[in-house]
Amino acid sequence: MASSMAAAAAAAAASLSPPPLSTERSVARCGHLFPGSPASSRPLRFHSARRGGLSPATRKPRSLPRAAKAVVAVKADPLKVMIAGAPASGKGTQCELIKTKYGLVHISAGDLLRAEIAAGTENGKRAKEFMEKGQLVPDEIVVNMVKERLLQPDAQEKGWLLDGYPRSYSQAMALETLGIRPDIFILLDVPDELLVERVVGRRLDPVTGKIYHLKYSPPENEEIASRLTQRFDDTEEKVKLRLQTHYQNVESLLSIYDDVIVKIKGDALVDEVFAQVDRQLTSSLDKKTGMVASA
Ligand code: AP5
């Protein structure tokens, strides 16, 4: 991934008149898009006044060369991802892996709601009533909560990974109104009979936040095993209600995001699912970088 993006950035840089940007410097400047390469906070400088024959005072202000704009645009437009799927389809598990590889800011509607419950806020108390019944929490609580998190500087700079949001037509339309659209909408597809087993066996580590499963990803040692907790809505009875709610709402999202939807089979091993997710994200990122580099 990094090599094709680096090539695109290099192609953009190559057409600049003196001094040309080296691939390495271009990549470093877009560091947040290239996990593993350091982000640079230095401003971009595409022209040396001395080499151009004019002093800074006498040189006319001019707009950036076309390719330079392209490189700036790459920096300004990181990847935006939505991930959806039935309860326990593996959204949270895949998000951890995506976050590590792509450096996106992970925003989980469910986690934000559980944080409100843990903090004992009024919104948290109301949200819990709906979550216990496996229903969607009303928009007046969820929409602003997610919007505010999404508009924080870190999500704008690094890109975002929206997990379990939007979940209904009205939530998607609230984002559309703000001009917020993903580059890719991943839909994890897992047969219902597996979902119940996954929910009932799921455990969480309150110290690291890591998601375990008693059968599929058991804790590494006794110490971790002894502190694992279970979510209040992770019972067989409640997951059936959550599944119903999912199927009632998911169709309405498909029409809104049909141009960017990618369905991924989520019933394979975690790493195999991630390999598919990774391929799709790389391709999205390549397309994005290619588009701006050739602009
Ligand atoms: P939320 O917390 O989002 O729950 P959910 O959508 O039901 O999804 P889960 O978190 O249960 O599962 P997951 O897909 O993340 O799976 P995980 O990776 O953990 O929402 C909870 C509630 O909040 C909702 O019911 C609703 O009331 C409310 N809410 C949330 N968003 C809302 C919104 N937008 N609007 C209104 N209300 C909202 O994996 C599950 C288990 O399977 C784990 O044990 C894991 O180890 C295991 N596993 C994962 N992948 C694999 C694999 N490939 N193979 C084997 N095991 C696997």
py3Dmol code that shows the C-alpha trace and the ligand (Angstrom):
import py3Dmol

protein = """\
ATOM      1  CA  MET A   1       0.000   0.000   0.000  1.00  0.00           C
ATOM      2  CA  ALA A   2       2.606   2.484   1.095  1.00  0.00           C
ATOM      3  CA  SER A   3       4.622   1.875  -2.062  1.00  0.00           C
ATOM      4  CA  SER A   4       1.792   2.681  -4.465  1.00  0.00           C
ATOM      5  CA  MET A   5       0.776   5.716  -2.445  1.00  0.00           C
ATOM      6  CA  ALA A   6       4.362   6.816  -2.276  1.00  0.00           C
ATOM      7  CA  ALA A   7       4.577   6.405  -6.051  1.00  0.00           C
ATOM      8  CA  ALA A   8       1.503   8.589  -6.506  1.00  0.00           C
ATOM      9  CA  ALA A   9       2.895  11.246  -4.198  1.00  0.00           C
ATOM     10  CA  ALA A  10       6.227  11.021  -6.012  1.00  0.00           C
ATOM     11  CA  ALA A  11       4.508  11.412  -9.386  1.00  0.00           C
ATOM     12  CA  ALA A  12       2.808  14.545  -8.114  1.00  0.00           C
ATOM     13  CA  ALA A  13       6.064  15.880  -6.750  1.00  0.00           C
ATOM     14  CA  ALA A  14       8.034  15.016  -9.894  1.00  0.00           C
ATOM     15  CA  SER A  15       6.343  17.648 -12.027  1.00  0.00           C
ATOM     16  CA  LEU A  16       7.275  20.496  -9.689  1.00  0.00           C
ATOM     17  CA  SER A  17       9.828  23.003 -10.899  1.00  0.00           C
ATOM     18  CA  PRO A  18      12.879  23.507  -8.715  1.00  0.00           C
ATOM     19  CA  PRO A  19      13.488  22.156  -6.228  1.00  0.00           C
ATOM     20  CA  PRO A  20      11.647  18.882  -6.835  1.00  0.00           C
ATOM     21  CA  LEU A  21      10.298  17.051  -3.807  1.00  0.00           C
ATOM     22  CA  SER A  22      11.855  13.711  -3.163  1.00  0.00           C
ATOM     23  CA  THR A  23       9.491  10.774  -2.697  1.00  0.00           C
ATOM     24  CA  GLU A  24      10.755  10.373   0.794  1.00  0.00           C
ATOM     25  CA  ARG A  25       9.964  13.939   1.772  1.00  0.00           C
ATOM     26  CA  SER A  26       6.507  13.826   0.209  1.00  0.00           C
ATOM     27  CA  VAL A  27       5.679  10.668   2.064  1.00  0.00           C
ATOM     28  CA  ALA A  28       6.942  12.064   5.343  1.00  0.00           C
ATOM     29  CA  ARG A  29       4.759  15.133   4.909  1.00  0.00           C
ATOM     30  CA  CYS A  30       1.743  12.962   4.448  1.00  0.00           C
ATOM     31  CA  GLY A  31       2.877  10.786   7.317  1.00  0.00           C
ATOM     32  CA  HIS A  32      -0.531  10.321   8.853  1.00  0.00           C
ATOM     33  CA  LEU A  33      -1.711   8.667   5.683  1.00  0.00           C
ATOM     34  CA  PHE A  34       1.188   6.293   5.687  1.00  0.00           C
ATOM     35  CA  PRO A  35       1.199   4.485   8.989  1.00  0.00           C
ATOM     36  CA  GLY A  36       4.703   3.828  10.083  1.00  0.00           C
ATOM     37  CA  SER A  37       6.143   6.936   8.476  1.00  0.00           C
ATOM     38  CA  PRO A  38       6.604   9.974  10.685  1.00  0.00           C
ATOM     39  CA  ALA A  39       4.162  12.847  10.229  1.00  0.00           C
ATOM     40  CA  SER A  40       5.843  16.153   9.629  1.00  0.00           C
ATOM     41  CA  SER A  41       4.474  19.344  11.048  1.00  0.00           C
ATOM     42  CA  ARG A  42       6.693  21.521   8.825  1.00  0.00           C
ATOM     43  CA  PRO A  43       4.794  23.612   6.292  1.00  0.00           C
ATOM     44  CA  LEU A  44       5.089  22.626   2.637  1.00  0.00           C
ATOM     45  CA  ARG A  45       7.517  24.757   0.600  1.00  0.00           C
ATOM     46  CA  PHE A  46       7.491  24.096  -3.070  1.00  0.00           C
ATOM     47  CA  HIS A  47       9.626  26.997  -4.364  1.00  0.00           C
ATOM     48  CA  SER A  48      12.911  28.458  -3.345  1.00  0.00           C
ATOM     49  CA  ALA A  49      12.784  32.234  -3.965  1.00  0.00           C
ATOM     50  CA  ARG A  50      16.562  32.313  -4.430  1.00  0.00           C
ATOM     51  CA  ARG A  51      16.612  29.574  -7.074  1.00  0.00           C
ATOM     52  CA  GLY A  52      13.601  31.131  -8.764  1.00  0.00           C
ATOM     53  CA  GLY A  53      15.623  34.360  -9.154  1.00  0.00           C
ATOM     54  CA  LEU A  54      13.332  36.584  -7.107  1.00  0.00           C
ATOM     55  CA  SER A  55      13.602  37.677  -3.542  1.00  0.00           C
ATOM     56  CA  PRO A  56      10.658  36.875  -1.312  1.00  0.00           C
ATOM     57  CA  ALA A  57       9.825  40.600  -1.213  1.00  0.00           C
ATOM     58  CA  THR A  58       9.733  41.078  -4.991  1.00  0.00           C
ATOM     59  CA  ARG A  59       8.209  37.777  -5.990  1.00  0.00           C
ATOM     60  CA  LYS A  60       4.572  38.045  -6.911  1.00  0.00           C
ATOM     61  CA  PRO A  61       2.255  36.013  -4.762  1.00  0.00           C
ATOM     62  CA  ARG A  62       1.204  33.034  -6.810  1.00  0.00           C
ATOM     63  CA  SER A  63      -0.958  30.061  -6.376  1.00  0.00           C
ATOM     64  CA  LEU A  64       0.636  26.685  -5.732  1.00  0.00           C
ATOM     65  CA  PRO A  65       1.536  24.613  -8.801  1.00  0.00           C
ATOM     66  CA  ARG A  66      -1.109  22.062  -9.767  1.00  0.00           C
ATOM     67  CA  ALA A  67       0.823  19.065  -8.495  1.00  0.00           C
ATOM     68  CA  ALA A  68       1.627  20.880  -5.269  1.00  0.00           C
ATOM     69  CA  LYS A  69      -2.078  21.349  -4.672  1.00  0.00           C
ATOM     70  CA  ALA A  70      -2.521  17.658  -5.239  1.00  0.00           C
ATOM     71  CA  VAL A  71      -0.022  16.814  -2.511  1.00  0.00           C
ATOM     72  CA  VAL A  72      -1.694  19.265  -0.127  1.00  0.00           C
ATOM     73  CA  ALA A  73      -5.053  17.673  -0.922  1.00  0.00           C
ATOM     74  CA  VAL A  74      -3.689  14.223  -0.032  1.00  0.00           C
ATOM     75  CA  LYS A  75      -2.672  15.530   3.333  1.00  0.00           C
ATOM     76  CA  ALA A  76      -6.024  17.192   3.921  1.00  0.00           C
ATOM     77  CA  ASP A  77      -8.241  14.244   3.051  1.00  0.00           C
ATOM     78  CA  PRO A  78      -7.604  11.102   5.074  1.00  0.00           C
ATOM     79  CA  LEU A  79      -9.555   7.866   4.830  1.00  0.00           C
ATOM     80  CA  LYS A  80     -13.138   7.733   6.093  1.00  0.00           C
ATOM     81  CA  VAL A  81     -14.625   4.344   6.837  1.00  0.00           C
ATOM     82  CA  MET A  82     -17.958   3.044   8.111  1.00  0.00           C
ATOM     83  CA  ILE A  83     -18.301  -0.512   9.346  1.00  0.00           C
ATOM     84  CA  ALA A  84     -21.659  -2.177   9.867  1.00  0.00           C
ATOM     85  CA  GLY A  85     -23.014  -5.627  10.560  1.00  0.00           C
ATOM     86  CA  ALA A  86     -25.244  -7.570  12.885  1.00  0.00           C
ATOM     87  CA  PRO A  87     -24.489  -7.794  16.624  1.00  0.00           C
ATOM     88  CA  ALA A  88     -21.245  -9.747  17.144  1.00  0.00           C
ATOM     89  CA  SER A  89     -20.451  -9.823  13.431  1.00  0.00           C
ATOM     90  CA  GLY A  90     -16.931  -8.723  14.411  1.00  0.00           C
ATOM     91  CA  LYS A  91     -17.055  -4.936  13.938  1.00  0.00           C
ATOM     92  CA  GLY A  92     -15.151  -4.123  17.118  1.00  0.00           C
ATOM     93  CA  THR A  93     -12.590  -6.856  16.519  1.00  0.00           C
ATOM     94  CA  GLN A  94     -11.859  -5.664  12.984  1.00  0.00           C
ATOM     95  CA  CYS A  95     -11.797  -2.023  14.105  1.00  0.00           C
ATOM     96  CA  GLU A  96      -8.930  -2.753  16.488  1.00  0.00           C
ATOM     97  CA  LEU A  97      -6.901  -4.176  13.593  1.00  0.00           C
ATOM     98  CA  ILE A  98      -7.840  -1.377  11.200  1.00  0.00           C
ATOM     99  CA  LYS A  99      -6.964   1.253  13.791  1.00  0.00           C
ATOM    100  CA  THR A 100      -3.549  -0.290  14.363  1.00  0.00           C
ATOM    101  CA  LYS A 101      -2.693  -0.500  10.683  1.00  0.00           C
ATOM    102  CA  TYR A 102      -4.281   2.674   9.313  1.00  0.00           C
ATOM    103  CA  GLY A 103      -4.123   5.001  12.320  1.00  0.00           C
ATOM    104  CA  LEU A 104      -7.785   6.026  11.951  1.00  0.00           C
ATOM    105  CA  VAL A 105      -9.779   7.342  14.896  1.00  0.00           C
ATOM    106  CA  HIS A 106     -12.197   4.609  15.983  1.00  0.00           C
ATOM    107  CA  ILE A 107     -15.607   5.941  16.940  1.00  0.00           C
ATOM    108  CA  SER A 108     -18.001   3.286  18.216  1.00  0.00           C
ATOM    109  CA  ALA A 109     -21.568   4.425  18.920  1.00  0.00           C
ATOM    110  CA  GLY A 110     -22.013   1.514  21.339  1.00  0.00           C
ATOM    111  CA  ASP A 111     -18.828   2.427  23.255  1.00  0.00           C
ATOM    112  CA  LEU A 112     -19.846   6.087  23.477  1.00  0.00           C
ATOM    113  CA  LEU A 113     -23.222   5.031  24.899  1.00  0.00           C
ATOM    114  CA  ARG A 114     -21.628   2.631  27.401  1.00  0.00           C
ATOM    115  CA  ALA A 115     -19.332   5.477  28.514  1.00  0.00           C
ATOM    116  CA  GLU A 116     -22.426   7.631  29.177  1.00  0.00           C
ATOM    117  CA  ILE A 117     -23.955   4.786  31.192  1.00  0.00           C
ATOM    118  CA  ALA A 118     -20.753   4.309  33.192  1.00  0.00           C
ATOM    119  CA  ALA A 119     -20.608   8.048  33.902  1.00  0.00           C
ATOM    120  CA  GLY A 120     -24.207   7.935  35.178  1.00  0.00           C
ATOM    121  CA  THR A 121     -25.400  10.793  32.943  1.00  0.00           C
ATOM    122  CA  GLU A 122     -29.066  11.407  32.119  1.00  0.00           C
ATOM    123  CA  ASN A 123     -28.395  10.371  28.515  1.00  0.00           C
ATOM    124  CA  GLY A 124     -26.733   7.209  29.760  1.00  0.00           C
ATOM    125  CA  LYS A 125     -29.697   6.312  31.959  1.00  0.00           C
ATOM    126  CA  ARG A 126     -32.151   6.807  29.091  1.00  0.00           C
ATOM    127  CA  ALA A 127     -29.902   4.983  26.610  1.00  0.00           C
ATOM    128  CA  LYS A 128     -29.667   1.948  28.861  1.00  0.00           C
ATOM    129  CA  GLU A 129     -33.443   1.474  28.828  1.00  0.00           C
ATOM    130  CA  PHE A 130     -33.343   1.039  25.046  1.00  0.00           C
ATOM    131  CA  MET A 131     -30.146  -1.004  24.968  1.00  0.00           C
ATOM    132  CA  GLU A 132     -31.625  -3.468  27.441  1.00  0.00           C
ATOM    133  CA  LYS A 133     -34.511  -4.033  25.075  1.00  0.00           C
ATOM    134  CA  GLY A 134     -32.180  -4.430  22.089  1.00  0.00           C
ATOM    135  CA  GLN A 135     -33.629  -1.316  20.477  1.00  0.00           C
ATOM    136  CA  LEU A 136     -31.928   1.652  18.901  1.00  0.00           C
ATOM    137  CA  VAL A 137     -31.280   4.527  21.270  1.00  0.00           C
ATOM    138  CA  PRO A 138     -33.263   7.582  20.099  1.00  0.00           C
ATOM    139  CA  ASP A 139     -31.614   9.966  17.655  1.00  0.00           C
ATOM    140  CA  GLU A 140     -31.788  12.932  20.027  1.00  0.00           C
ATOM    141  CA  ILE A 141     -29.196  11.159  22.187  1.00  0.00           C
ATOM    142  CA  VAL A 142     -27.043   9.436  19.567  1.00  0.00           C
ATOM    143  CA  VAL A 143     -26.867  11.839  16.640  1.00  0.00           C
ATOM    144  CA  ASN A 144     -25.214  14.753  18.440  1.00  0.00           C
ATOM    145  CA  MET A 145     -23.008  12.500  20.507  1.00  0.00           C
ATOM    146  CA  VAL A 146     -21.451  10.908  17.407  1.00  0.00           C
ATOM    147  CA  LYS A 147     -21.398  14.144  15.412  1.00  0.00           C
ATOM    148  CA  GLU A 148     -19.435  15.922  18.127  1.00  0.00           C
ATOM    149  CA  ARG A 149     -16.875  13.120  18.315  1.00  0.00           C
ATOM    150  CA  LEU A 150     -16.563  12.989  14.539  1.00  0.00           C
ATOM    151  CA  LEU A 151     -15.854  16.694  14.273  1.00  0.00           C
ATOM    152  CA  GLN A 152     -13.000  16.609  16.819  1.00  0.00           C
ATOM    153  CA  PRO A 153      -9.635  17.613  15.306  1.00  0.00           C
ATOM    154  CA  ASP A 154      -8.047  14.159  15.657  1.00  0.00           C
ATOM    155  CA  ALA A 155     -10.761  12.492  13.574  1.00  0.00           C
ATOM    156  CA  GLN A 156     -10.551  15.224  10.956  1.00  0.00           C
ATOM    157  CA  GLU A 157      -6.777  14.985  10.716  1.00  0.00           C
ATOM    158  CA  LYS A 158      -6.197  11.236  10.932  1.00  0.00           C
ATOM    159  CA  GLY A 159      -9.411  10.018   9.326  1.00  0.00           C
ATOM    160  CA  TRP A 160     -12.182   8.088  11.022  1.00  0.00           C
ATOM    161  CA  LEU A 161     -13.640   4.659  11.418  1.00  0.00           C
ATOM    162  CA  LEU A 162     -17.308   4.775  12.374  1.00  0.00           C
ATOM    163  CA  ASP A 163     -18.382   1.553  14.059  1.00  0.00           C
ATOM    164  CA  GLY A 164     -22.107   0.862  14.349  1.00  0.00           C
ATOM    165  CA  TYR A 165     -23.123   4.277  13.081  1.00  0.00           C
ATOM    166  CA  PRO A 166     -25.250   5.210  11.232  1.00  0.00           C
ATOM    167  CA  ARG A 167     -27.731   2.425  11.952  1.00  0.00           C
ATOM    168  CA  SER A 168     -30.887   3.936  10.527  1.00  0.00           C
ATOM    169  CA  TYR A 169     -32.040   6.065   7.633  1.00  0.00           C
ATOM    170  CA  SER A 170     -32.463   9.124   9.838  1.00  0.00           C
ATOM    171  CA  GLN A 171     -28.927   8.817  11.250  1.00  0.00           C
ATOM    172  CA  ALA A 172     -27.460   8.481   7.767  1.00  0.00           C
ATOM    173  CA  MET A 173     -29.439  11.478   6.570  1.00  0.00           C
ATOM    174  CA  ALA A 174     -28.184  13.534   9.515  1.00  0.00           C
ATOM    175  CA  LEU A 175     -24.633  12.879   8.254  1.00  0.00           C
ATOM    176  CA  GLU A 176     -25.599  13.550   4.638  1.00  0.00           C
ATOM    177  CA  THR A 177     -26.945  16.942   5.691  1.00  0.00           C
ATOM    178  CA  LEU A 178     -23.519  17.760   7.098  1.00  0.00           C
ATOM    179  CA  GLY A 179     -21.828  16.529   3.909  1.00  0.00           C
ATOM    180  CA  ILE A 180     -20.236  13.637   5.807  1.00  0.00           C
ATOM    181  CA  ARG A 181     -19.812  10.548   3.621  1.00  0.00           C
ATOM    182  CA  PRO A 182     -17.452   7.589   3.873  1.00  0.00           C
ATOM    183  CA  ASP A 183     -14.969   6.492   1.223  1.00  0.00           C
ATOM    184  CA  ILE A 184     -16.012   2.934   1.952  1.00  0.00           C
ATOM    185  CA  PHE A 185     -18.880   1.270   3.821  1.00  0.00           C
ATOM    186  CA  ILE A 186     -17.924  -2.224   4.995  1.00  0.00           C
ATOM    187  CA  LEU A 187     -20.772  -4.596   5.751  1.00  0.00           C
ATOM    188  CA  LEU A 188     -19.756  -7.722   7.657  1.00  0.00           C
ATOM    189  CA  ASP A 189     -21.920 -10.682   6.763  1.00  0.00           C
ATOM    190  CA  VAL A 190     -22.181 -13.529   9.294  1.00  0.00           C
ATOM    191  CA  PRO A 191     -24.897 -16.228   9.523  1.00  0.00           C
ATOM    192  CA  ASP A 192     -27.273 -15.721  12.461  1.00  0.00           C
ATOM    193  CA  GLU A 193     -26.501 -19.086  14.074  1.00  0.00           C
ATOM    194  CA  LEU A 194     -22.879 -18.010  14.633  1.00  0.00           C
ATOM    195  CA  LEU A 195     -23.826 -14.629  16.064  1.00  0.00           C
ATOM    196  CA  VAL A 196     -25.595 -15.964  19.138  1.00  0.00           C
ATOM    197  CA  GLU A 197     -22.619 -18.124  20.054  1.00  0.00           C
ATOM    198  CA  ARG A 198     -20.261 -15.190  19.567  1.00  0.00           C
ATOM    199  CA  VAL A 199     -22.347 -12.898  21.772  1.00  0.00           C
ATOM    200  CA  VAL A 200     -22.743 -15.337  24.609  1.00  0.00           C
ATOM    201  CA  GLY A 201     -19.026 -16.181  24.681  1.00  0.00           C
ATOM    202  CA  ARG A 202     -17.757 -12.612  24.373  1.00  0.00           C
ATOM    203  CA  ARG A 203     -15.766 -11.137  27.235  1.00  0.00           C
ATOM    204  CA  LEU A 204     -14.043  -7.767  27.623  1.00  0.00           C
ATOM    205  CA  ASP A 205     -10.859  -6.820  29.400  1.00  0.00           C
ATOM    206  CA  PRO A 206     -11.633  -3.626  31.353  1.00  0.00           C
ATOM    207  CA  VAL A 207      -7.920  -2.848  31.641  1.00  0.00           C
ATOM    208  CA  THR A 208      -6.867  -3.033  27.977  1.00  0.00           C
ATOM    209  CA  GLY A 209     -10.289  -2.811  26.309  1.00  0.00           C
ATOM    210  CA  LYS A 210      -9.449  -5.941  24.336  1.00  0.00           C
ATOM    211  CA  ILE A 211     -12.310  -8.138  23.112  1.00  0.00           C
ATOM    212  CA  TYR A 212     -12.063 -11.875  23.848  1.00  0.00           C
ATOM    213  CA  HIS A 213     -14.175 -14.916  23.163  1.00  0.00           C
ATOM    214  CA  LEU A 214     -14.082 -17.865  25.537  1.00  0.00           C
ATOM    215  CA  LYS A 215     -13.819 -20.290  22.622  1.00  0.00           C
ATOM    216  CA  TYR A 216     -12.466 -18.335  19.616  1.00  0.00           C
ATOM    217  CA  SER A 217     -10.025 -15.883  21.257  1.00  0.00           C
ATOM    218  CA  PRO A 218      -9.496 -17.003  24.842  1.00  0.00           C
ATOM    219  CA  PRO A 219      -7.518 -14.828  27.276  1.00  0.00           C
ATOM    220  CA  GLU A 220      -3.750 -15.280  27.235  1.00  0.00           C
ATOM    221  CA  ASN A 221      -3.367 -16.086  30.939  1.00  0.00           C
ATOM    222  CA  GLU A 222      -5.164 -16.603  34.260  1.00  0.00           C
ATOM    223  CA  GLU A 223      -4.634 -13.041  35.430  1.00  0.00           C
ATOM    224  CA  ILE A 224      -6.484 -11.642  32.393  1.00  0.00           C
ATOM    225  CA  ALA A 225      -9.126 -14.375  32.561  1.00  0.00           C
ATOM    226  CA  SER A 226      -9.957 -13.457  36.151  1.00  0.00           C
ATOM    227  CA  ARG A 227     -10.731  -9.811  35.371  1.00  0.00           C
ATOM    228  CA  LEU A 228     -12.836 -10.270  32.202  1.00  0.00           C
ATOM    229  CA  THR A 229     -16.337  -8.796  32.194  1.00  0.00           C
ATOM    230  CA  GLN A 230     -19.477  -9.449  30.196  1.00  0.00           C
ATOM    231  CA  ARG A 231     -21.732  -6.820  28.625  1.00  0.00           C
ATOM    232  CA  PHE A 232     -25.215  -6.455  30.145  1.00  0.00           C
ATOM    233  CA  ASP A 233     -26.829  -6.961  26.713  1.00  0.00           C
ATOM    234  CA  ASP A 234     -24.810 -10.074  25.809  1.00  0.00           C
ATOM    235  CA  THR A 235     -27.453 -12.680  26.564  1.00  0.00           C
ATOM    236  CA  GLU A 236     -29.114 -15.039  24.133  1.00  0.00           C
ATOM    237  CA  GLU A 237     -32.495 -13.422  24.743  1.00  0.00           C
ATOM    238  CA  LYS A 238     -31.223  -9.884  24.128  1.00  0.00           C
ATOM    239  CA  VAL A 239     -29.139 -10.695  21.095  1.00  0.00           C
ATOM    240  CA  LYS A 240     -32.251 -11.989  19.343  1.00  0.00           C
ATOM    241  CA  LEU A 241     -33.917  -8.615  19.882  1.00  0.00           C
ATOM    242  CA  ARG A 242     -30.759  -6.796  18.710  1.00  0.00           C
ATOM    243  CA  LEU A 243     -30.708  -8.933  15.581  1.00  0.00           C
ATOM    244  CA  GLN A 244     -34.322  -8.026  14.795  1.00  0.00           C
ATOM    245  CA  THR A 245     -33.507  -4.343  15.168  1.00  0.00           C
ATOM    246  CA  HIS A 246     -30.498  -4.755  12.890  1.00  0.00           C
ATOM    247  CA  TYR A 247     -32.495  -6.367  10.088  1.00  0.00           C
ATOM    248  CA  GLN A 248     -35.263  -3.777  10.382  1.00  0.00           C
ATOM    249  CA  ASN A 249     -32.809  -0.962   9.741  1.00  0.00           C
ATOM    250  CA  VAL A 250     -29.888  -2.152   7.660  1.00  0.00           C
ATOM    251  CA  GLU A 251     -31.689  -2.156   4.299  1.00  0.00           C
ATOM    252  CA  SER A 252     -32.354   1.556   4.495  1.00  0.00           C
ATOM    253  CA  LEU A 253     -28.621   2.233   4.739  1.00  0.00           C
ATOM    254  CA  LEU A 254     -27.775   0.184   1.689  1.00  0.00           C
ATOM    255  CA  SER A 255     -29.574   2.569  -0.634  1.00  0.00           C
ATOM    256  CA  ILE A 256     -27.741   5.595   0.761  1.00  0.00           C
ATOM    257  CA  TYR A 257     -24.258   4.097   0.546  1.00  0.00           C
ATOM    258  CA  ASP A 258     -24.726   1.746  -2.412  1.00  0.00           C
ATOM    259  CA  ASP A 259     -21.854   3.370  -4.354  1.00  0.00           C
ATOM    260  CA  VAL A 260     -19.310   2.621  -1.615  1.00  0.00           C
ATOM    261  CA  ILE A 261     -20.623  -0.587  -0.009  1.00  0.00           C
ATOM    262  CA  VAL A 262     -18.342  -3.602   0.208  1.00  0.00           C
ATOM    263  CA  LYS A 263     -19.811  -6.796   1.655  1.00  0.00           C
ATOM    264  CA  ILE A 264     -17.303  -9.005   3.438  1.00  0.00           C
ATOM    265  CA  LYS A 265     -17.893 -12.507   4.684  1.00  0.00           C
ATOM    266  CA  GLY A 266     -17.240 -12.353   8.409  1.00  0.00           C
ATOM    267  CA  ASP A 267     -17.518 -16.045   9.282  1.00  0.00           C
ATOM    268  CA  ALA A 268     -13.855 -16.858   8.676  1.00  0.00           C
ATOM    269  CA  LEU A 269     -10.983 -16.601  11.147  1.00  0.00           C
ATOM    270  CA  VAL A 270     -10.337 -13.082  12.435  1.00  0.00           C
ATOM    271  CA  ASP A 271      -7.105 -12.735  10.426  1.00  0.00           C
ATOM    272  CA  GLU A 272      -8.756 -13.987   7.267  1.00  0.00           C
ATOM    273  CA  VAL A 273     -11.564 -11.480   7.629  1.00  0.00           C
ATOM    274  CA  PHE A 274      -9.008  -8.761   8.223  1.00  0.00           C
ATOM    275  CA  ALA A 275      -7.086  -9.749   5.089  1.00  0.00           C
ATOM    276  CA  GLN A 276     -10.243  -9.018   3.061  1.00  0.00           C
ATOM    277  CA  VAL A 277     -10.910  -5.768   4.921  1.00  0.00           C
ATOM    278  CA  ASP A 278      -7.301  -4.708   4.476  1.00  0.00           C
ATOM    279  CA  ARG A 279      -7.405  -5.316   0.712  1.00  0.00           C
ATOM    280  CA  GLN A 280     -10.497  -3.153   0.388  1.00  0.00           C
ATOM    281  CA  LEU A 281      -9.097  -0.327   2.498  1.00  0.00           C
ATOM    282  CA  THR A 282      -5.811  -0.365   0.592  1.00  0.00           C
ATOM    283  CA  SER A 283      -7.675  -0.178  -2.665  1.00  0.00           C
ATOM    284  CA  SER A 284      -9.805   2.735  -1.379  1.00  0.00           C
ATOM    285  CA  LEU A 285      -6.735   4.574  -0.211  1.00  0.00           C
ATOM    286  CA  ASP A 286      -4.936   3.954  -3.500  1.00  0.00           C
ATOM    287  CA  LYS A 287      -7.921   5.255  -5.444  1.00  0.00           C
ATOM    288  CA  LYS A 288      -8.097   8.349  -3.287  1.00  0.00           C
ATOM    289  CA  THR A 289      -4.396   9.057  -3.556  1.00  0.00           C
ATOM    290  CA  GLY A 290      -4.402   8.318  -7.276  1.00  0.00           C
ATOM    291  CA  MET A 291      -7.291  10.680  -7.839  1.00  0.00           C
ATOM    292  CA  VAL A 292      -5.688  13.643  -6.110  1.00  0.00           C
ATOM    293  CA  ALA A 293      -2.239  12.949  -7.548  1.00  0.00           C
ATOM    294  CA  SER A 294      -3.635  13.060 -11.079  1.00  0.00           C
ATOM    295  CA  ALA A 295      -5.889  16.074 -10.393  1.00  0.00           C
TER     296      ALA A 295
END
"""
ligand_1 = """\
57
AP5
P -22.933 -2.089 19.940
O -22.053 -2.062 21.104
O -22.488 -1.424 18.711
O -23.304 -3.602 19.669
P -23.602 -4.423 18.358
O -23.840 -3.663 17.110
O -24.687 -5.318 18.772
O -22.273 -5.093 18.033
P -21.357 -5.802 19.062
O -20.517 -4.805 19.774
O -22.192 -6.710 19.908
O -20.506 -6.757 18.148
P -19.314 -6.503 17.150
O -19.847 -6.591 15.760
O -18.518 -5.310 17.525
O -18.505 -7.848 17.426
P -17.149 -8.098 18.228
O -15.994 -7.686 17.406
O -17.236 -7.579 19.622
O -24.346 -1.500 20.331
C -24.967 -1.901 21.517
C -26.321 -1.210 21.646
O -26.133 0.221 21.679
C -27.293 -1.442 20.491
O -28.025 -2.639 20.666
C -28.165 -0.199 20.576
O -29.116 -0.324 21.612
C -27.176 0.881 20.977
N -26.602 1.542 19.790
C -25.357 1.363 19.268
N -25.188 2.122 18.156
C -26.361 2.789 17.984
C -26.833 3.699 17.011
N -26.098 4.078 15.948
N -28.089 4.189 17.127
C -28.891 3.823 18.161
N -28.503 2.942 19.129
C -27.261 2.437 19.030
O -17.152 -9.689 18.239
C -18.118 -10.392 18.996
C -17.475 -11.677 19.574
O -17.110 -12.538 18.502
C -16.192 -11.420 20.359
O -16.141 -12.297 21.423
C -15.056 -11.717 19.352
O -13.892 -12.209 20.001
C -15.707 -12.786 18.483
N -15.262 -12.717 17.103
C -15.098 -11.611 16.336
N -14.707 -11.944 15.098
C -14.632 -13.297 15.079
C -14.278 -14.239 14.070
N -13.943 -13.860 12.817
N -14.295 -15.560 14.402
C -14.657 -15.964 15.654
N -14.977 -15.111 16.646
C -14.983 -13.789 16.358
"""
view = py3Dmol.view(width=600, height=400)
view.addModel(protein, "pdb")
view.setStyle({"model": 0}, {"cartoon": {"style": "trace"}})
view.addModel(ligand_1, "xyz")
view.setStyle({"model": 1}, {"stick": {}})
view.zoomTo()
view.show()
